[in-house]
Structure formats: structure tokens, C-alpha cells
Amino acid sequence: MRILHVFKTYLPDTHGGIEQVIRQMCLSTSKLGIENRVFTLTKNNAPDFVEIDKIVVRRIPSILDIASTPLSISAFPEFNKEATKADIIHFHFPWPLMDLMQAISWHGKPYLVSYHSDIIKQKKLLLFYQPIMRQFLGNAHAITVATSSYMKSSPVLSKLKSKTHILPYGLEESSYPAINVSMIENWKNRIGKRFFLFVGVLRYYKGLHILLDALQGLDYPVAIVGDGPEKDRLSGQAARLGLKNCHFLGRLDDQSVAGLYEACECFVFPSHLRSEAFGMALLEAAMYGKPLISFEIGSGMSEINLDGISGLSVKPNSTSLREAMMKMWSNPELREEFGISARSHFEKNFTSENMGKNLSAIYENILKPH
């Protein structure tokens, strides 16, 4: 079985949550004999084809970016070439360009849509895009979403329940670097023996401005890993608030990030908008057995971080976040209890093996009529 994954960005150009989901889907299903390829755009002068984790990635240069949507005219014919080689097209929503590519394509292959998030910010553009989106989702042979809570609360998916499958995302632990003890010590010497950690692309919905407000007057060290469009604004906010222990570390290699996960005292993930439908970094922290702090916004984060079990899930404001961080910082027994529970919850519900088996079954059901 040959699967073509389609999304606007992919490794090694970007390292967001959806990119990691696609990677883990490819790794888990490849073990079951499925051949995966990825079709994406790139802003860099890079080879047309690159191999990552033994998966072929077809990269098309983008010419423009409007409202977080990279565009390319040459993507249309190249997509059709790649689609004709596949048995199933696996689209990763949202990316409006792929709706158009599918609408005018002639490949005739069945397709699946992984619904990663509602469209939240671009409300005006959504008015024009909605007819295309409805046709695209309506014609899909199946839709997947990571959690039942997001399906129920999504105004789009709530109307498509008959074709929507719950597919919890999973992580293959062996795909992450082995822990380097000396790196752990280096981070503790640089940041502090105890510190909070955030990992993610610095985007508007990550709620980092709320985290910085919550830190005002506190002396808790916080490591912020990642780069993105909000970087300068957040750095300016930290300076205005006089935060001395807020470390903006930028984008780091996987080995360094693994060391930070292992070294941190607690993982804080303050995404406050439903654009954060799941939270792969939150799941990674659970895999590392870390106590979690996140916001309750009715998204999949609440199924990763079980309030009072694996961590604290609080109202999306700086006061609630500040109180949660203070409680976690001052209670080592609670941190240990939450960390053990977070790891157990990961092992039971979010392994790559389970995701691969469930996704393969969906693929097989799609192919049966074809």
C-alpha cells in the first residue's frame, strides 16, 4: 500500500506538531509494510527530493505566503504526478492550497483527511474559503481527529461525525535521541538545577504572553525552546516585565531538546486557543515522565494532561497559571506523582504502535471499494 502525505511544511525546514504527527504516522505504518511519501512546500533553496527516516519527501518551492498559507503554482502539476503513484492521498488539514489541488486534480485516488485544527485566526478569509473546505471535507473517504473531545466541540467536525474516526496520536520512543547525562548537567548549570520548560513554535496561539505575565515577580527559571513569528514580541515583553530567569533558547537540535525534557522539573504548555487541537510537545513531556501544566480550552490537551492526575489543567489566564506553577514548584511529592502518572497514561494510550495499527485499518477500509 502506498500513501502520499500532503501538508504545507515538513522536516527539516520546520519542526511543528503536525510535522511530528506525520513523521510518527510514517514510522509506525512503515513497520506494517506501508510505503509512505510526503509532498510539501519549502521556502529554502533545497533539493527537490530528500529522504528523512527513510521516507521520501517531495519538496516544491513556495512563491508566496498569505495568512500562514504558503502558495505555489508548480505544486498543482507536481501534486498530480505524485498522487498517481499512490493508492491513498492523506491530507493534513488545514492548508487551503491542498483543497484547491484536490478540487482540480485528475488522479482519481481516494483520500483521507487528518483534521488537526479548526481555523481560528483567519475568520474573514474563512468566509471565502468555507465553500471549498466543505466540498473538500465532504468528499473525503474518511476524516481522522486525535480526540473525541475535539470532534464534539468542533463546529466543522460535529457535522461530519459519520465519516470521522478518533485516532489518538502516538510517539515511537526509539525515534528520539538517547539521553546524554553530560548534556543534562550542562543545561542545569546553564539554566538552574530546577526549571520549567516549554517546547514549541512561537506562534500566537501558544499563550506564551500569558506565561510571561504569570512569571512577573517570580524567580522561577523557565526555558523556552523554539523559534517563530512571536519571538521578538515575546522577548520585548520579557524585558519590560524585568524577567531575569526567562531563557529564550531558540530552535535546538533533537539531542539538546531531549536533554532539556529530561532535566526539567515540570513542563508548562500555555496554549490558550483551539488552534492547539492536541499538543505534541505536551505528549512528548508525558513520554519523558514529566508533570504537566496546561490550559483547559476544550481541546485534546485535556486528554493528554488529566487534571489532578498527570498535572494541572487550569483556566487560560495568568493568575491561574501562576498559582499552578507555584503549587508545582513547592510540592516535590506532587511533581513525582504527576510525572509517574503522565508516563503511565502515555504508555497506555499514546504509543506509536497503537496509532500505526489503527491508521492502517482505516487505510484498508478506504481501499476496499477501490
N, C-alpha and C positions, 0 to 999 in steps of 0.2 A: 504494500500500500504506500502510495506517495502523497505526501501532504505539503502544500505550499502555504506557509505562514506569511501574512501581509500586515505590515504596520509601518507607520511613518518614520520611526527611528529604530536603531538596533545597535548592539555591540559591534565594534568597540567605541563607536562615536559617542554613545550615550549609555548611562547605567541606571536608568529609572526602574521603577517597579514592574511595569509592563514588559520591559525588555527582559527582566529576570524571570517573569512568568513564562514568556515564550521560550527562553533558554531551558527552563526546567521541564516544560512540556516536551521539547525536542529530546532532551536527555532521557526522560522517563519512557517515552514511546519508542525511541530508538532501540532500547533494550528488548522491546517486544517485536522487533523486526520491521518497524515502520521507518520509511525513508523520509526525512524532513529537509525542507529547504526554506529559506527566508527571503522575502522580497521587501526591500526598504529603500528609502532615500538617504542621501548623505550630503552634507554641506562641505565636505572636505574633498580635496583632490586625492582620490584614492582608487585602488584597483576596482574594476567592475565586479570582480568576484573575490571573495575572501572566505577562508574556512575557519570557523570558530567551533571548538568542541566537536570537530569532525563533521560539522553541519555547514553546507554551502550557503553563503549569503550573497544574494544578487543586489548590488547597490547602484542606484540611479542618481545622478547629480540633481539636486533641487535648485530651482532658479529663483524662488521667492518664498517668503513665509508671511502668511496673513492670519492673525488671530490664532497663533500656535499651530497653524496648518501649513506644513511645507508643500510646495507645489512643483510639478514638473510635467511638461508636455510629453517628453520622451518616455515617461513612465507608462503611458497608455499602451503603445505597441509592445513595449518590453514586458509589461504585465501579461499580456495575452500569450506571448511566447513562453513565458514560464508556466502559465496556467495550463497550457495544452499538455505539458509534461506531467501534470499532477492528476491524481484521482479525486482529491477533495481540496478546495481552497478554504483555508482557515483564516478569516479576517479577524483583526483585533480592533474593536471599537472603543473610542471614537477616532476617526480620521476621515473627514468628508470626501477627500480625494478618492479614497478606495470605493466609496459608494458610486461615484461617477465612473470609475474604471470598470466596475462590475456592470453598471447600467448599459454601457455601450460596448461591452465585450462580446466576443463571439465564441468563447471557449466551450460553453455548454456544460461545464462541470458543476456538480453540486457544491454548495458552500455552507460552512459553519461560521457563526459569529460569536466570539468571546466578548461579552459586554463588560467592559472594565469600569465604566463610569458614566453617569448621566452628564450631560453638558450643562454646566452651571454658569460659567462666567459670560459666555458669548450669547446672551439672551436675544439681542437684536438680530444677530446673524442666524440664530436658530429659527427665527420666523421664516426665513427664506429657505433654510436647509431642511426643515421638517418634512416637506412632501417627499424629497429624495430619501431621507432617512427612513420614513415609514415604508416606502417601497422596498428599500434595501433590506430592512429587518423582516418585513412581511414575507419576502420571497426566500429568506434563508431556510435551509432544510432543518436547521437546529440552532438554538442560541444557548450559550452557557454563561452562568454567572457564579461567582465564588461562594456566595452565601444566600440562604433563604431570606434573611432579613433585608438584604439589599433588593432582592427581587420584589418582595412585598411592598417596600417603601418607594420603589422607583415608579414614577408616573408612566414611564415608557414600558418597562417590563411587566408591570401589573396587567397590561392589556395583551401580553404575549405569553401568558403562562402555559398555554397548551404546547408550545414548542420549546420552552425554556427548561434547561437541565441545571441542577445545582452541582457544580464541580469545584469542590474546595481545592485551592492551590496547595502545592506541596513542594518541599525542598529536598534535594538529594545532598545529604550532609557531606558525602565524599567529594562533591563538586566544589567545596570550599577549602581554602588552604589549611594545612595543618597548623596548629597553634605553635608559635615560636615564643619560648619563655623569655628570651632576652628582649624581644620586641615589647612584650607586656611590661617588663621593668622599665624599658625606655619611655613608654607612654606615661607610666606612673610618675617617673622622675620629671617628665616634662609638664604634665597637667596637674598631677596631685595623686596621692595614694588612693583617694576616693573621688569619684567624679560621676556626673550624669553624662549620658551620651545620646546624641541624635544623629541619624544617618538618613540622607535623602537629598533629592534635588531641591534647591532652594526656590520653590515656587510659591505663589500667592496663597494657595490653599493649605500649605504645610503648617500654618499657625505659629511660625517662629517669632513673629512680632508679639504674640501673646506670651510665649515663653520668656522673651526678654523682659517684658513688663513684670512678669512674675518673679524674676530674679532681682529686681531692684531692691537694694538694701540687704540682700542675702550674699553670703560669701561662698556659695556652693560652686565649685568648678564645673563647667559644662563644656564638653567637646562637641562641636557642630561639624559634621563631615558632609561635604558636598559642595557643589557649585550650582549656579543658576541665576535667573534674571533678578532675584530679590537680594542678591549678595550685597551690593553697595548700600541699598536702603537699610538692610539689617545691621551692617557694620556701623552706619551712621547712627542708628537708633541705640546700639550698644554703647557708643561713645557718649551720646547725650545723656544716657542713664548712668554713666560712670561705672559700667560693669568691668571689673578688673579680671575676673576669672572666666570670661567667656572666650573660648578659643575657636576661631574660625579656621579650620584646618584645610579647607578646600577639598578638591577631589583627590582621593588617595588610591593606591593600588590595593588589590584584594587582600594581600598579606597584611598590610597595615590596618585595614578595616577589621579583619579578623582579630588582630591583636587588641584593638580598641573594644570590640564586643566582649572579649574575654576579660579585659582589665577593668571595665566599667562597673560601678556599683549598682546602677539602675539605668534602664533605657526609657527615655521620655520621647513621646511621639505626639506632638500637639496639633495634628491636622484637624481643622475646625469646619471644613466644608465637605460636602458629599462628593466632590471631585476625588477625594480619597475614599475609594469604594472598598478597599481591602487593607492595604498596608503591608507590603512585602518586607520592609525593614523591621516592622513590628514582629512579624513571624520569624525573621532571622534572629532577633533578640531572644524570642522564646526558644528557638533551637539551641541557642547558647546558654539557656537556663538562667536568664536574667529576669528580675522583677520588672514589671511594666507599668508605665503611666501613659494613659491616652485619654482622649475626649469621647464622650458619649454623643454621637451625632446620628445614630440610626444606621450606620454603615457596617461593613464587615469587620471593622476593627473590634467591635464588641463581641465578635465570635472568636477572635484571637485572644484578646485580653478580657478574661472573665472577671468582672469586678468583685473584689474581695477574695478571689481565688488565685489568679495569676498576677494580680496587680490591682491598680486603682483606675477605674474609668469614671471620669468626673465631668461636670458641666463645662462647656467650652468658654471659659473666661479665666482671666489671670488670677483672680482670687482663689478659685477652686484649684487651679493648677499649683499655685504657691503652697496652699495647705497640703496638697498631696505630696509635693516634693519635701516639705518639712517633715511630714509624717514618715515618709520612706527613709529620709536621711537619718532620723533619730531612732529608728527601730530595726536593729540588725536581725532580730528573730523573725520579724515580719518579712524582711527582704529575703531571708533564706527560705522561708515557707513559700512565698510567692514564686521565687526562682525555681524551686523544685516542681511546683505545680505547673508553671509555664512550660517547662521541659516535658513533663508528663503529658500535658494537653497537646503539645506538638507531636510527640511520638504516636499518640492515639489517633489524631485527626488530620494531620497535615504533612504526611510523608509523600515523597515523590512517587513511591511505588503505588500507593493508592490512587494518586492522580493519574498516573500513566494507564493503569488498568481501566479506570472509569472513562478516560478520554478515548482510549482505544475502542471500548464498547460503543461509544457514541459514533465514532468514525464508521464502525462496521454496520451499525443500524442505518446510517446515511447511505452507505454504498449498496445495501441490499436491493433496493428498487432499481439500481442502475447496473 
